[in-house]
Amino acid sequence: MIAFRPPSGYRLRLSRRGFSSLLAAAGLVSALASCALRYETPPQSPAKPTPPAAAAAVPAVPPAAAAGYAFKAEVGDLFDLAQGRAVPIADLAPRLAQARIVFIGEAHDERSSRHFQMQVIESLVAQGRDVFVALEMLSPAANDSLADWSRGRLSEKEFLARSGWYDHWGFPWVLYRDLFLDLRDKRLPIRGINVTAEQRRLAGEGKLDPALRDEVGELDLEVEPHQRFLADALRDSGHPGNPDFGSPEFQRFLRVQVLWDQVMGTRAARLVQAGSSRAVVVVLIGSGHVEYKLGANLRAARVRPELPQLTLVHRFVVAEDLAPDGRAAVAVGLADFVRLDRHGESSAKPGSLSALRLFPAPGGIGVDSGRGFPRGASERFQPGDLIRSLNGVAYADPIDLRLAYESIPPDGSAEWVLERSGKEIRVKAPIHPKK
């Protein structure tokens, strides 16, 4: 592990939790979580230096980043890195007024990230800006359904079915529902900017979908600070894969990450209306895609360098991230603004069946292992199972079942009636099992 030591005595480290979603989508692990970084207090004994051979395995990190300079911030602060101090959210307004693209890095599994995003969007709307919202959560294939949603023409269930929410995105609708309702109330145009699963698969194999090549050109895999950022993410995630730059695993991870960032950044930049100074694109995206301005924001700047950008990151910390004075480190260069909040306990989060592929079947809902099985009730399932009921209610539509499961209180449990190989099986499991 490479540890960066800022003068404040903190240690900056990429977390297991933070990059598990990046690793998952790149085909390296199966867990789903938010794309973020976290910081930890240093151990009592000095960290061992990285051997020269290992250090040479990835490109050299720029000297400023290696120094690991960081500010101290209180939980709950909005920290302005240009001023090096906490500011009230009202101070965002003049900076937002100058921006044409606003990237807001979120934690996918934290509901409060959506609240912060809406605060920013509402500030732009209040300024009379023409706001376009670009989503990592969906691809352009969902744009027709997004347009109909914004116009109030779809119910929630119709939108989830038409957009392919549960096929494309790995996080519960309930975590995003309030945001989407607010966007619909404001009649804001929304666009999906992500790639498809097939395009991601091809990139992992070293191929590029011809349509994407025509749209964004060849993938630029040679941004050295980004390479180092991702190598550290893979190394510090705790994944057993080889983080060395030349390893096949890292090269696959790099290709998928660059695909995401180059495509999403390019699409966001091209959404900005060239003739309107009031137009602004707000990009809602995992923070790992925009931190240190090395991801989608860098790629957008290359496409439309004349467009002023602003990058905001919503950072979450846990108890071990805090120094004895109760403050956490915010690294210089991480973003323009960082919102710092405490990471919610797993028991406060909704349940999810996102890892299960479900389909209508005679007498219930069929189960396919698809993306593997997460912890919780779904670890009890096997491919070929038929779900006959959840908590005494029979469901015929997979979306209805997913929404019902997400609505169970986080400290509750699910009682399943399954049919397996012609036999009835009853299973009761907590929404969040103890680790």
C-alpha positions in Angstrom: 0.0 0.0 0.0 1.2 3.5 -0.8 0.5 6.0 2.0 0.6 9.7 1.4 1.5 11.7 4.5 0.3 15.3 4.7 1.8 17.8 7.1 -1.3 17.5 9.3 -0.4 14.0 10.4 -3.2 12.3 8.5 -2.7 9.4 6.2 -4.5 9.5 2.8 -5.6 6.1 1.6 -7.9 4.7 -1.0 -10.5 2.6 0.7 -11.9 -0.9 0.2 -15.5 0.5 0.3 -14.8 3.4 -1.9 -13.7 1.7 -5.1 -15.6 -1.6 -4.9 -18.1 -0.3 -7.5 -15.4 0.6 -9.9 -13.8 -2.8 -9.5 -17.2 -4.5 -9.8 -18.1 -2.9 -13.1 -14.6 -3.6 -14.5 -15.2 -7.3 -13.8 -12.8 -7.6 -10.8 -15.2 -8.0 -7.9 -18.9 -8.5 -7.4 -19.8 -6.1 -4.6 -21.5 -2.8 -5.3 -20.7 0.4 -3.4 -20.0 4.1 -3.9 -17.1 5.4 -6.0 -15.2 7.5 -3.5 -12.0 7.9 -1.5 -11.6 8.0 2.3 -8.9 9.0 4.7 -7.6 7.3 7.8 -5.5 8.3 10.7 -1.9 7.0 10.7 -0.8 3.8 12.4 1.5 4.0 15.4 4.4 2.5 13.5 5.8 4.1 10.3 4.6 2.6 7.1 7.2 0.6 5.2 8.4 2.3 2.0 7.3 0.9 -1.3 10.1 -1.3 -2.8 11.7 0.4 -5.9 10.5 -2.4 -8.2 6.9 -2.0 -7.1 7.1 1.7 -7.4 8.3 1.4 -10.9 5.4 -0.8 -11.9 3.1 2.2 -12.3 3.8 5.7 -13.7 5.4 8.2 -11.2 2.9 10.3 -9.3 3.3 14.1 -9.6 5.3 15.6 -6.8 2.5 17.7 -5.4 0.2 14.7 -5.1 3.0 12.6 -3.5 3.3 15.1 -0.8 -0.3 14.5 0.2 -1.1 18.0 1.4 -4.5 18.2 3.1 -6.7 20.6 5.0 -8.6 19.6 8.2 -12.4 19.9 8.0 -15.3 19.3 10.3 -18.0 16.7 9.5 -20.9 18.7 7.9 -18.6 21.3 6.3 -18.7 22.5 2.7 -15.0 23.1 2.1 -13.8 25.5 -0.5 -10.4 24.3 -1.6 -9.6 27.5 -3.5 -9.9 29.4 -0.2 -8.8 26.6 2.1 -11.7 27.0 4.5 -15.3 25.9 5.2 -18.0 28.1 3.6 -21.8 28.3 3.8 -23.6 26.7 0.9 -24.7 30.2 -0.2 -21.1 30.8 -1.2 -21.5 28.3 -4.1 -23.9 30.6 -6.0 -21.3 33.0 -7.5 -19.1 30.1 -8.5 -22.0 28.3 -10.0 -22.9 31.4 -12.0 -19.6 31.2 -13.9 -19.8 27.5 -14.7 -21.1 25.8 -17.8 -20.5 22.2 -16.6 -20.9 21.3 -13.0 -19.7 17.8 -11.9 -21.2 16.6 -8.6 -19.4 13.4 -7.4 -21.7 11.3 -5.3 -21.7 8.3 -3.1 -24.2 6.0 -4.8 -25.3 4.3 -1.7 -25.9 7.5 0.4 -29.3 9.1 0.0 -28.0 12.4 1.3 -25.8 12.7 -1.8 -29.0 13.3 -3.8 -30.1 16.0 -1.4 -26.8 17.8 -1.9 -27.2 17.5 -5.7 -30.7 19.0 -5.5 -29.4 22.0 -3.5 -26.9 22.7 -6.2 -29.5 22.3 -9.0 -32.0 24.5 -7.2 -29.3 27.2 -6.9 -28.8 27.1 -10.6 -32.5 27.2 -11.3 -32.9 30.2 -9.0 -30.3 32.0 -11.1 -32.4 31.5 -14.2 -30.0 29.0 -15.8 -31.1 26.5 -18.5 -30.2 23.4 -16.5 -29.6 20.0 -18.2 -29.0 17.0 -16.0 -26.6 14.3 -17.2 -26.7 10.9 -15.4 -24.1 8.2 -14.9 -27.0 6.0 -13.8 -28.3 5.4 -17.4 -27.2 5.3 -21.0 -28.6 7.3 -23.9 -30.8 4.3 -24.6 -33.0 5.6 -21.8 -33.3 9.2 -23.1 -36.8 8.7 -24.5 -38.1 7.4 -21.1 -36.2 10.2 -19.3 -37.9 12.8 -21.5 -41.3 11.3 -20.8 -40.5 11.2 -17.1 -39.6 14.9 -17.1 -42.9 15.7 -18.9 -44.9 13.8 -16.3 -46.0 11.2 -18.7 -44.8 8.1 -16.8 -45.6 6.5 -13.5 -42.6 5.4 -11.4 -43.1 1.8 -12.4 -43.4 2.7 -16.1 -40.3 4.7 -15.9 -38.3 1.9 -14.2 -39.5 -0.6 -16.7 -38.9 1.5 -19.8 -35.5 3.0 -18.7 -34.1 -0.4 -17.7 -33.1 1.0 -14.3 -32.6 -2.4 -12.6 -30.9 -3.8 -15.6 -28.4 -1.0 -15.9 -27.9 0.4 -12.4 -26.9 -1.6 -9.3 -28.5 0.6 -6.6 -32.0 0.7 -5.3 -34.5 3.1 -6.8 -35.6 4.2 -3.3 -32.1 5.9 -2.9 -32.8 8.1 -6.0 -36.6 8.5 -5.9 -36.7 11.9 -4.3 -34.1 13.3 -6.8 -36.1 12.1 -9.8 -39.3 13.4 -8.4 -37.7 16.8 -7.9 -36.3 16.8 -11.4 -39.8 15.9 -12.8 -41.4 18.7 -10.7 -39.0 21.2 -12.2 -39.5 19.7 -15.7 -35.7 19.7 -16.2 -34.3 17.8 -19.2 -32.4 14.7 -18.2 -30.0 12.7 -20.3 -28.2 9.4 -19.8 -24.5 9.5 -20.6 -23.2 6.1 -19.5 -22.1 3.2 -21.7 -23.9 -0.1 -22.0 -22.9 -3.4 -20.4 -21.8 -4.7 -23.8 -19.7 -1.7 -24.6 -18.0 -2.1 -21.2 -17.4 -5.8 -21.8 -15.8 -5.1 -25.1 -13.5 -2.4 -23.6 -12.4 -4.9 -20.9 -11.3 -7.2 -23.7 -9.3 -4.5 -25.4 -11.9 -3.7 -28.0 -13.9 -0.5 -28.7 -17.5 -0.5 -29.9 -17.3 1.1 -33.4 -20.1 3.5 -32.7 -18.2 4.8 -29.6 -15.0 5.1 -31.6 -16.9 7.4 -34.1 -18.3 9.4 -31.1 -15.3 9.9 -28.9 -12.3 8.6 -30.8 -9.8 6.1 -29.5 -9.4 5.7 -25.8 -6.5 7.7 -24.4 -5.0 5.4 -21.8 -1.8 7.4 -21.3 -2.9 10.0 -18.7 -0.2 9.1 -16.1 -1.7 10.7 -13.0 -5.0 8.9 -13.7 -3.1 5.6 -14.1 -1.5 6.0 -10.8 -4.8 7.0 -9.2 -6.4 3.8 -10.4 -3.4 1.6 -9.6 -3.6 2.9 -6.0 -7.4 2.3 -6.0 -6.9 -1.4 -7.0 -4.0 -1.9 -4.6 -5.8 -0.3 -1.6 -9.1 -1.9 -2.3 -7.8 -5.1 -0.8 -8.6 -7.0 -4.0 -6.2 -9.8 -4.6 -5.7 -8.8 -8.2 -2.4 -7.5 -9.4 -2.3 -3.6 -9.2 1.0 -3.4 -11.2 0.5 -1.3 -14.3 1.6 -4.0 -16.7 -0.7 -6.7 -15.3 -3.6 -7.9 -17.4 -6.0 -7.2 -14.5 -5.0 -3.6 -14.1 -5.0 -3.1 -17.9 -8.6 -4.3 -18.0 -9.5 -2.1 -15.1 -7.8 0.9 -16.8 -9.6 0.4 -20.1 -13.0 0.2 -18.5 -12.4 3.3 -16.4 -11.1 5.3 -19.3 -14.0 4.2 -21.4 -16.4 5.5 -18.7 -14.7 8.8 -18.2 -14.0 9.6 -21.8 -17.5 8.8 -23.0 -19.3 10.4 -20.0 -17.1 13.5 -20.1 -17.5 13.9 -23.9 -21.2 13.5 -23.8 -21.6 15.9 -20.9 -19.5 18.6 -22.8 -21.5 18.2 -26.0 -24.8 18.7 -24.1 -23.9 22.3 -23.4 -25.7 24.5 -25.9 -23.1 26.5 -27.8 -25.2 29.6 -28.4 -26.7 30.1 -24.9 -24.6 31.5 -22.0 -27.5 30.5 -19.6 -27.1 26.8 -20.4 -25.4 24.6 -17.8 -25.0 20.9 -17.6 -25.0 19.3 -14.2 -23.4 15.8 -14.2 -24.5 13.4 -11.4 -21.7 10.9 -11.2 -19.7 8.7 -8.8 -17.0 10.7 -7.1 -14.3 8.3 -8.2 -14.9 9.5 -11.8 -14.1 13.2 -11.0 -11.8 13.3 -8.0 -8.5 15.2 -8.5 -10.1 16.3 -11.9 -8.6 13.2 -13.6 -11.7 11.5 -14.9 -14.8 12.6 -16.8 -14.1 16.3 -16.0 -10.6 16.1 -17.6 -12.1 14.4 -20.7 -14.8 17.1 -20.9 -12.2 19.8 -20.7 -10.4 18.3 -23.7 -13.5 18.3 -25.8 -14.8 21.8 -24.8 -11.8 23.6 -23.2 -13.6 27.0 -23.4 -16.3 25.9 -21.0 -15.7 26.8 -17.4 -16.1 23.8 -15.1 -16.8 23.3 -11.4 -16.3 20.0 -9.6 -18.0 19.2 -6.3 -17.4 16.0 -4.4 -19.6 14.6 -1.6 -17.2 12.8 0.7 -18.3 10.5 3.5 -16.2 9.5 6.5 -16.4 6.9 9.2 -15.1 7.0 12.8 -11.6 5.7 11.9 -11.2 8.5 9.3 -11.2 11.1 12.0 -8.3 12.6 13.8 -8.4 12.9 17.7 -9.8 16.4 17.2 -12.8 15.0 15.3 -11.8 16.4 12.0 -11.0 14.7 8.7 -8.5 15.4 5.9 -9.5 17.0 2.7 -6.8 16.7 0.1 -5.6 19.7 -1.9 -6.7 19.3 -5.5 -9.5 16.8 -4.7 -12.2 19.1 -6.2 -13.2 22.7 -6.2 -15.6 22.1 -3.2 -15.9 19.1 -0.9 -19.0 18.4 1.2 -18.0 16.3 4.2 -20.5 14.0 5.9 -20.6 10.9 8.1 -21.0 7.6 6.3 -24.4 6.1 7.2 -24.5 2.7 9.0 -25.4 -0.2 6.8 -28.5 -0.8 8.9 -29.9 2.6 7.8 -29.7 1.6 4.1 -32.5 -0.1 2.1 -32.3 -3.7 1.0 -31.4 -4.5 -2.6 -31.9 -7.4 -5.0 -29.7 -5.7 -7.6 -27.4 -8.6 -8.0 -30.3 -10.9 -9.0 -31.6 -11.2 -12.5 -35.4 -11.7 -12.1 -37.9 -12.6 -14.8 -41.7 -13.3 -14.9 -42.4 -17.0 -14.7 -45.6 -19.1 -14.3 -46.6 -19.0 -10.6 -44.1 -16.3 -9.5 -40.8 -14.7 -10.4 -37.8 -16.7 -11.7 -34.3 -16.2 -10.4 -31.1 -16.2 -12.5 -27.7 -15.8 -10.8 -26.7 -13.2 -13.5 -24.3 -10.9 -11.6 -23.8 -13.2 -8.6 -25.4 -13.0 -5.1 -24.9 -10.3 -2.5 -25.0 -10.7 1.3 -28.5 -10.8 2.8 -31.7 -12.6 1.7 -30.5 -13.0 -1.9 -27.6 -15.2 -0.8 -30.2 -17.8 0.0 -31.3 -18.1 -3.7 -30.1 -20.5 -6.3 -30.3 -20.2 -10.1 -33.6 -21.7 -11.2 -35.5 -20.8 -8.0 -39.1 -19.6 -8.3 -40.1 -16.8 -5.9 -43.7 -17.5 -4.9 -44.0 -14.8 -2.2 -42.3 -12.2 -0.1 -43.7 -11.5 3.4 -46.9 -13.3 2.4 -47.5 -11.4 -0.8 -47.3 -13.0 -4.2 -45.7 -10.9 -7.1 -45.9 -11.4 -10.8 -43.7 -8.5 -11.9 -40.0 -8.3 -10.9 -40.2 -4.5 -10.5 -43.0 -4.8 -8.0 -41.0 -7.4 -6.0 -37.9 -5.2 -6.0 -39.8 -2.1 -4.8 -41.5 -4.2 -2.1 -38.1 -5.5 -0.9 -36.6 -2.0 -0.9 -39.5 -0.7 1.2 -38.9 -3.1 4.1 -37.3 -1.3 7.1 -33.5 -1.7 7.2 -33.7 -3.4 10.5 -36.5 -5.8 9.3 -36.4 -9.2 7.7 -37.8 -10.9 4.6 -39.8 -14.1 4.6 -39.5 -15.9 1.3 -41.5 -18.8 -0.1 -39.5 -20.4 -2.9 -39.9 -23.3 -5.2 -36.7 -25.3 -5.9 -36.7 -28.5 -7.9 -40.4 -28.9 -7.3 -40.2 -28.5 -3.6 -41.4 -25.6 -1.4 -38.7 -23.9 0.7 -39.3 -21.2 3.3 -36.5 -18.8 4.1 -36.4 -15.9 6.6 -33.4 -13.5 6.4 -32.6 -10.1 7.8 -32.3 -7.2 5.4 -28.8 -6.5 6.7 -27.2 -9.6 8.2 -24.5 -9.1 10.8 -21.0 -9.5 9.4 
